[in-house]
């Protein structure tokens, strides 16, 4: 299978699907082998793009597979450079509202998954980054509540800003991570429920949906 047939998202979606199938079908060995090949092809795409969002996507997939025992290995050893790159990336962009809102969910899920790995030595750093993300979102939503017209300055905002963000923060809170911050942000977000914060429907992020279903938070 040629890597050019798939985008990074396509490679990772297919890899997750094949790993899952490998536990239920007689052709499990073939499915598992192909799943590893697709995961490696996706890693090469990530290496070539040097995109921090691509790093977060690949890292989420790898950490998810490891925590569900589909792959073995030291995730700290594999993801240490990505941890550092994404933490630095967040520091660089958190002052830019538009750029930050285009990527915060992927970074948020990446550091959340890393934190939920009890064997990881990176949990302290993950908690600090998550705290920064929660603080940023709380400040931004408070500004929007006071002046809803600010929503028009966020052209890259998610099509389902309320639903996607609430679900993520609920998972963060349920993970006993930055509980006071998460609870405060949830209260603020629940106040938005009656406000019109959705935009025109766009295609769902299939990779994110696949990871959420596969991991079963």
C-alpha positions as CSV (number, residue, x, y, z in Angstrom):
1,X,0.0,0.0,0.0
2,X,1.5,3.3,-1.1
3,X,1.5,6.1,1.6
4,X,0.6,8.6,-1.1
5,X,-2.9,7.1,-1.3
6,X,-3.7,8.5,2.1
7,X,-3.5,11.7,4.1
8,X,-2.0,11.5,7.6
9,X,-5.5,11.4,9.0
10,X,-6.4,8.6,6.6
11,X,-3.3,6.5,7.5
12,X,-4.0,6.9,11.2
13,X,-7.7,6.1,10.9
14,X,-7.0,3.0,8.9
15,X,-4.2,1.9,11.3
16,X,-6.6,2.2,14.3
17,X,-9.2,0.2,12.5
18,X,-6.9,-2.6,11.6
19,X,-5.4,-2.8,15.1
20,X,-9.0,-3.1,16.4
21,X,-9.8,-5.8,13.8
22,X,-6.7,-7.7,14.7
23,X,-8.3,-8.9,17.9
24,X,-11.5,-10.2,16.4
25,X,-10.7,-11.9,13.1
26,X,-8.8,-14.9,11.9
27,X,-6.6,-12.7,9.7
28,X,-5.4,-10.9,12.8
29,X,-1.7,-11.4,12.0
30,X,-2.1,-9.7,8.6
31,X,-4.2,-6.9,10.0
32,X,-1.8,-6.2,12.8
33,X,1.2,-6.2,10.3
34,X,-0.6,-3.8,8.0
35,X,-1.7,-1.6,11.0
36,X,2.0,-1.2,12.0
37,X,3.0,-0.4,8.5
38,X,0.3,2.4,8.3
39,X,1.4,3.8,11.6
40,X,5.0,4.0,10.4
41,X,3.9,5.6,7.1
42,X,2.0,8.2,9.1
43,X,5.1,8.8,11.2
44,X,7.1,9.5,8.1
45,X,4.5,11.9,6.9
46,X,4.6,13.7,10.3
47,X,8.4,13.9,10.0
48,X,8.2,15.5,6.6
49,X,5.5,18.0,7.4
50,X,7.0,19.0,10.8
51,X,3.5,20.2,11.7
52,X,2.8,20.4,15.4
53,X,-0.8,19.4,14.7
54,X,0.4,16.4,12.8
55,X,2.7,15.6,15.8
56,X,-0.3,15.8,18.1
57,X,-2.4,13.5,15.9
58,X,0.3,10.9,15.6
59,X,1.2,11.1,19.3
60,X,-2.4,10.7,20.3
61,X,-2.8,7.6,18.2
62,X,0.4,6.1,19.4
63,X,-0.4,6.8,23.1
64,X,-3.9,5.5,22.7
65,X,-2.7,2.3,21.1
66,X,-0.1,1.8,23.8
67,X,-2.6,2.4,26.7
68,X,-5.0,-0.1,25.1
69,X,-2.2,-2.7,24.8
70,X,-2.2,-2.9,21.1
71,X,1.5,-2.0,20.9
72,X,4.3,-2.4,23.4
73,X,7.0,0.0,24.2
74,X,8.1,3.0,26.2
75,X,5.9,5.8,25.1
76,X,8.2,8.3,26.9
77,X,11.1,7.2,24.7
78,X,9.0,7.5,21.5
79,X,7.1,10.7,22.4
80,X,9.7,12.7,24.4
81,X,10.6,15.0,21.5
82,X,7.0,15.5,20.6
83,X,6.2,16.4,24.2
84,X,8.9,19.1,24.1
85,X,7.9,20.4,20.6
86,X,4.2,20.7,21.5
87,X,4.9,22.4,24.9
88,X,7.1,24.9,23.1
89,X,4.6,25.3,20.3
90,X,1.8,26.2,22.8
91,X,3.9,28.8,24.5
92,X,4.6,30.4,21.1
93,X,1.0,30.6,19.9
94,X,-1.1,31.1,23.1
95,X,-1.0,34.9,22.5
96,X,-2.7,34.4,19.1
97,X,-6.4,33.8,19.6
98,X,-7.1,32.6,16.0
99,X,-4.1,30.3,15.7
100,X,-4.7,28.8,19.2
101,X,-8.4,28.0,18.6
102,X,-7.5,26.2,15.4
103,X,-5.3,23.7,17.4
104,X,-6.2,23.6,21.0
105,X,-8.3,20.5,20.9
106,X,-5.6,18.3,19.4
107,X,-3.0,19.6,21.8
108,X,-5.4,19.2,24.7
109,X,-6.1,15.6,23.9
110,X,-2.5,14.9,23.3
111,X,-1.4,16.1,26.7
112,X,-4.5,14.6,28.3
113,X,-3.6,11.1,27.0
114,X,0.0,11.5,28.0
115,X,-1.1,12.5,31.5
116,X,-3.4,9.5,31.8
117,X,-0.3,7.2,31.2
118,X,0.5,6.4,34.8
119,X,3.9,5.1,33.9
120,X,5.0,8.3,32.1
121,X,7.7,10.6,33.5
122,X,6.1,13.5,31.6
123,X,2.9,13.8,33.6
124,X,4.2,16.9,35.5
125,X,4.9,18.8,32.2
126,X,1.6,17.6,30.8
127,X,-0.3,18.9,33.8
128,X,1.4,22.3,33.4
129,X,0.5,22.6,29.7
130,X,-3.1,21.5,30.4
131,X,-3.3,24.2,33.1
132,X,-2.1,26.8,30.6
133,X,-4.7,25.6,28.0
134,X,-7.5,25.7,30.6
135,X,-6.5,29.2,31.7
136,X,-6.4,30.4,28.2
137,X,-9.8,29.0,27.4
138,X,-11.4,30.4,30.5
139,X,-10.0,33.9,29.8
140,X,-11.2,33.7,26.2
141,X,-14.7,32.5,27.0
142,X,-15.1,35.2,29.7
143,X,-14.2,37.8,27.1
144,X,-16.7,36.3,24.6
145,X,-19.5,36.2,27.2
146,X,-19.0,39.9,28.0
147,X,-18.7,40.8,24.3
148,X,-20.2,38.1,22.0
149,X,-19.1,40.0,18.9
150,X,-15.6,38.7,19.6
151,X,-16.8,35.3,18.2
152,X,-16.6,36.9,14.8
153,X,-12.9,37.3,15.1
154,X,-12.4,33.5,15.3
155,X,-12.7,32.3,11.7
156,X,-11.1,29.0,12.5
157,X,-13.2,28.3,15.5
158,X,-14.7,24.8,15.7
159,X,-18.1,24.2,14.0
160,X,-19.3,22.8,17.4
161,X,-17.3,25.0,19.8
162,X,-19.6,24.3,22.7
163,X,-20.0,20.6,22.3
164,X,-16.4,19.7,21.5
165,X,-14.9,21.9,24.2
166,X,-17.4,20.9,26.9
167,X,-16.7,17.2,26.2
168,X,-13.0,17.7,26.4
169,X,-13.1,19.7,29.6
170,X,-15.5,17.1,31.2
171,X,-12.9,14.4,30.4
172,X,-10.1,16.5,31.9
173,X,-12.2,17.0,35.0
174,X,-13.0,13.3,35.2
175,X,-9.3,12.5,35.0
176,X,-8.6,14.4,38.2
177,X,-6.5,16.9,36.3
178,X,-6.6,20.6,37.2
179,X,-10.0,20.0,38.8
180,X,-10.6,23.5,40.1
181,X,-9.7,25.1,36.8
182,X,-11.7,22.5,34.8
183,X,-14.8,22.9,37.1
184,X,-14.6,26.7,36.7
185,X,-14.4,26.5,32.9
186,X,-17.2,24.0,32.7
187,X,-19.5,26.3,34.7
188,X,-18.6,29.1,32.3
189,X,-19.2,26.8,29.2
190,X,-22.6,25.6,30.6
191,X,-23.7,29.2,30.7
192,X,-23.1,29.4,27.0
193,X,-25.5,26.5,26.3
194,X,-28.3,28.9,25.4
195,X,-26.1,31.1,23.2
196,X,-25.7,30.7,19.5
197,X,-22.1,29.5,19.3
198,X,-22.4,27.0,16.5
199,X,-21.3,27.8,13.0
200,X,-22.3,26.3,9.6
201,X,-21.9,22.6,9.6
202,X,-18.6,21.3,8.4
203,X,-17.2,17.8,8.0
204,X,-16.4,16.1,11.3
205,X,-12.8,15.4,12.3
206,X,-13.0,11.7,11.6
207,X,-9.6,10.9,13.2
208,X,-10.5,12.6,16.4
209,X,-13.8,10.8,16.5
210,X,-12.1,7.5,15.8
211,X,-9.6,8.0,18.6
212,X,-12.4,9.0,21.1
213,X,-14.4,5.9,20.2
214,X,-11.4,3.7,20.3
215,X,-10.1,5.0,23.6
216,X,-13.5,5.2,25.3
217,X,-12.8,7.9,27.8
